[in-house]
């Protein structure tokens, strides 16, 4: 919550350095695999040869956090398990990072709320009085702080996909 507030008000200083997205994504995937991920979850990683050298100036720790949050969301919201796919592709102009799963997905109503730029989502369980969606908000703020865009796609029982697009960069 603190990081979200600092990013929202541009109070988080970015520690800019050259970040290679393929290397960063591999590190995050390996952390999950080495961290005792339960057998009902599988993580697949794919990158194009062109993307191996794609880089931007960015805050590596924040970009790692964004990818970590997206993978963690797939785990949390699919308690029966799923296959999680992470891909990095350089298309000549942008680096496109996609994190998707073949899990339960979300309803159109919840998808609209996730796409909104509100500060939180209210729990549907009134007994809990919890806010949800801060992880997605944080990812969006990190991506926007790096001049990127984020798109979320999902259908109930048909998986969930987040596409991050970072413009420019070097190869």
Secondary structure, DSSP 8 states (H G I E B T S, - for coil): -HHHHHHHTT-S---EEEEEHHHHHHHHHHHHHHTT--TTEEEEEEE-GGGGG-EEEEEHHHHHHHHHHHHHHHHHT-TT-EEEEEEEEE-SSEEEEEEEESS----HHHHHHHHS--S-EE-S-TTT--EE-HHHHHHHHHHHHTTEEEEEEE-TTS-EEEEEEEE--B-
